Amino acid sequence: MNLKVGDILRKLMALGTLATINQRLDTDTAILLANEFGFEAKLSSLYEEEDIKEDSAQDDKANLQPRSPIVTIMGHVDHGKTSLLDAIRHSNVIAGEAGGITQHIGAYRVKTSTGEITFLDTPGHEAFTAMRSRGAQATDIVILVVSAADGVMPQTIEAINHAKAANVPIIVAVNKIDLPTANPERIRQEISNYGLLPEEWGGDTIMVDISAKQKLNIDSLLELVQLKAEMMELKANPNKNAEGIVIEAKLDMRRGAVATVLVQSGTLHVGDNLVVGTTYGKVRAMIDEYGKRFDKAIPSVPVEILGLNETPQAGDKFIVLDHESQVREIANARKEKAKADALRPKQHVSLMDLNAGKAKHLKIVLKTDVQGSLGALCDALERMSNSEINLEIIHKGAGSITESDVVLAAASDALIVGFNIRPDATVEKLAENEGVSINVYRIIYDLIADIKAAMEGLLDPDTQEKITGKAVVKQVFKLSSAGTVAGCTVTEGKAQRNVKVRLLRDNVIIFEGNTSAIKRFKDDVKEVEKGYECGISLENFSDIKVSDVMEFFTVEKIARKLVSEN
Ligand code: GDP
């Protein structure tokens, strides 16, 4: 159009778009802009996400063929996940690959008498749910490893709830049965308390006793996985352009961007053009977990691919398209969109959605200070479900709010409710980034009342807390004159007399109230800055211990805003 950049930007501004010189405009705006300058714009080509959606439309049943199951191993730390992955890897390498596995690519296949199984190499529910929070689900079956000597532990329960939230069936591998203290019956009993009733007791959960260390019963476990897979009738259409997800990706000095992808449908070939998240490229080479190069990969097969322009992220989806220009345009468009999205805060469900009638099914991750309050709250919350709004507690536990809780909430669009606990700074930051709402309460009644009010659409103006300072207790003195005085170092912000204070021990709230004095040397002071030491005593509270954290905060009432939809 032979116009000056400044003129275009000014016109855009007049049209209500604040644009920068290298910003991509959407088609409508571009056409409108051209019109404004007296030009007529014709659309010559446009590759959009819609093209992709058409491509990945539902497959005709007739085109579907059976595919191998994809399995993730989960369980409490030290119960034997890694040992099991190794035992499987070494006892069942694919025939003809007797040299064994030469490289780690993030997944591997094993052969059984009835076919192959693909194992994802990163055990644990954190990686599984992190992928899911990015919209990717790779796993068909979860093997839950429980040590027969130790029994069900907190991460065992987390793993169960993460798998359940994703609707993935669980096979329980009762491990370490070689140990004299092993008690597999007790494990069955314990695990049945979490909704997994063993088949031999009339339930539908497959449980098998194994020893990863002595490689006992590994074959039966694999057979049972195959059996489960057959019942699930896992199928995909291999005769179309490939689609799937990234399991791992890295930048290799020699080979450039390297990504391990799992083909979920279609067949991937060397030479295919693909878009992977915000990256794109042409498959230059495909390498399997045995280091062997080959030129096509069918569904459920993991392969390392070379040829992408940049390193994608684990959990990114990939799709093959016919033209190089298509994948480039879509990847670039996504990149622009990702940049714009990064500026917009993410937002998962909050109590306000309930208030506004947006959420009809509210998922909750519930964490409390002690087991006792957990049971009581759970009952109370579950009783609140009514015909209009269904409350579901997808995970509960005693203990602080963890990063794994936030990731689960993000993946499941749940909100986190905490009782008598607070998230620590890292968890709080993660929740903020992920747009997960954390609601913490000190009084059961408040918690119930808030959720009830939200359900009735009557939420009061929000109170917003602002942390103004933190101090760590270094020493505790008992003085006959002044009671208990905590010698503290201020670590963040300021310690202040005229604001509220709470005392945290391992992120559990022990006390909330006021200070009775803050002293620098002998003098009473109003405030002490970060980096300085001071003596702090609390009003009507003396049970202070070394390493406790004092959190200073103000509470403001703000009118609740409706969260924006995006
Ligand atoms: P992970 O943290 O779940 O990956 O557990 P690991 O696989 O690292 O195993 C933790 C410990 O348990 C290691 O010392 C293993 O040698 C041991 N272990 C794993 N499986 C068995 C088993 O079947 N029997 C016995 N006795 N020890 C096992």
Boltz pocket constraint, residues with backbone or C-beta under 6 A from the ligand:
constraints:
  - pocket:
      binder: B
      contacts: [[A, 75], [A, 76], [A, 77], [A, 78], [A, 79], [A, 80], [A, 81], [A, 82], [A, 83], [A, 84], [A, 175], [A, 176], [A, 177], [A, 178], [A, 179], [A, 210], [A, 211], [A, 212], [A, 213], [A, 214]]
      max_distance: 6.0
